[in-house]
Amino acid sequence: MSKREKSQEAGGSTAMRRTSARLAAVQAVYQMRAGGQDARQVVGEYRLFRLGKPVDGAALAAPDDTLFASIVSGLESRKDDVMSLVSGALEGRHKGDAAALEPLLLGIMMCGAYELLAHHDVDVPIIIADYLDITHSFYDGGESKIVNAVLDRIAKNVREEPKA
């Protein structure tokens, strides 16, 4: 069996597992904000009851557990830094007040911002594309344009441009 077949048999390709982890992280962050739970509680609950389980009867790729936990826990520990980045990137939109955003939309932006800040091993376009796909899965309006603009601004602030 090839390495790729083993990866898919274990729950999907690496890219699919990372995308699934990002979606689960957004949902977990939303749950943390709505229910007042901490990262340790939510990560534990997701590992026991949600990750890798069918949603509405549809099987999803098993999330990359390490990435999922890293986003949720890292975001909790760097919440103020991330909120500052999102608020700064929102200047001129929504009065620059990230806290006034709809909670799920804010969760998407915060997870994306955290990854841009902390996961320099992943290319910016991959991170932004995944969070745009997540936004499209929840919203039909112009929210994806806002998420794209915010994450693009944050990426320019926290990532060094390669020198030519």
N, C-alpha and C positions, 0 to 999 in steps of 0.2 A: 504494500500500500504506500502511495506517495505521501510526502509531507503535507501537501495540499489536501489530499483526501482525508488524512488523519485530522487535520485542522477542521475541516468541514464536518467530519463525523463527530468531533468533540463539541459541536455547537455552532458552527459557522466559520466563515473566514475571519481573519484577524480584523479586517476593516469592519465587517458586520458586527463583530463582538464589541468593538470600540464604539460604534454608533449606538448599539443597544445599551452600553454602559452610560453613554452621555444622556440618552433618553431617561434611563432609570435614575440618574443623578438629578436631572431636572425635576422629576417627580418626587424624589426624596427631599430635595431642598424645599419644594413647595409644601410638602407634608411637614417638614420641620418648622417652617414659618407659620403654617396654619395651626399646628397642634402643640407648638412649644416644646418639641422634643429636641434632644441634642443628636449630634452626628452618630455617636456610638450606638444609641438606641435605634435610630433609623437604619443604619447600616446592618445591624444585627437582625432587625425585623425583615429587611429586604432579602438578606441572605437566607433566612429561614423560610419565608413565605412567598416571595415574589420573583426573585431573579431566576430566569430560565423557565418560568411557568408560563403556560399559554395565557394570552390576554384575549378575552371575548372569543374564546375557542380557537384563536389563531396562534400557532407556534412561532415564537420569535427566536432570533439567534441568542444563545446564552451570552449574557453580558460579560465583558472582561472585568472580573471581580476586582482586580487590583486597581484598574483605572476608575471604576465606580467608587470604591472606597477612598481613593486618593482625591477625587473631586469633592465628594461630600465632606470628608474630614478636613481637607485642606481649605475649603471654602469657609468652614466654620472657624478655623484658626486664623484666617486672614480676612474675615468678613469686613472689617473696617477699611482695609486697603482696597478690597474689591469694590465695595460700595462707593468709595471715593473715585475710583477709576470710572465706574459706570456713571456716576453723577457728573463728573467732568466731561465725559463723552456725550452726555445728554444736553450739555449747554446749548441753549437755543431751541431745544425740543423739550416739551413737558416741563418747562420752567427749570430745567436742570435738576429736578427733584426726583431721584430714582425711587424714593419711598412712595411717591404718588402713583407709580405705575401699577397696573394690574399685577397681582402677585405671581402668576405663572410667567408672564412676560419678563418680569424682573428676575425670576429664577433662571430663565433661559439666558438672559444677559449676564447674570452673575456667574453661572457655571462656565459660560464661554470666556468671560473675562478672567476667571481664575485659571483656566487652562492656558490662556495666552500668557498670563503672568508666570505660571509655575512649570508648565510643560514645554520647555524649549526644544525638546526632542521631537515634537510633532510640528509639522509645517503649518503655518498660519492658514493657508487656503483650506486645508483639511478640517481644521477646527471650525472655521467660519462656515464652511459648507455643511457640516454636520448640524450645527446649531440653527442654520437657516432651514434645513430639512425638518428639524424638530419644530421650529416655529410654524412652518407650513402645515404640519400635522395637527396643530391646534387652532390656527387662525387662518382666515380667508382674506383679510383686509391688508392694509399697508404695514402691518406689524413686522413683516420680514424685512422691509426696507429700513425700518428703524433699527432692528437687530443688526443688520448688515452694516449700517453706518456706525453704530456704537462699537461693535467689535472691530471694525476696520480702524476707527480712531484709537481704540485701546491698543491694538496691535502695533500701530505706528509709534505709540508712546512707550511700550514695554519691550519691543523687540528691536534689536540693532539691525540696521540695513546692511546687507553684505557689501563690502567694498569691491568695486570693479577694478 
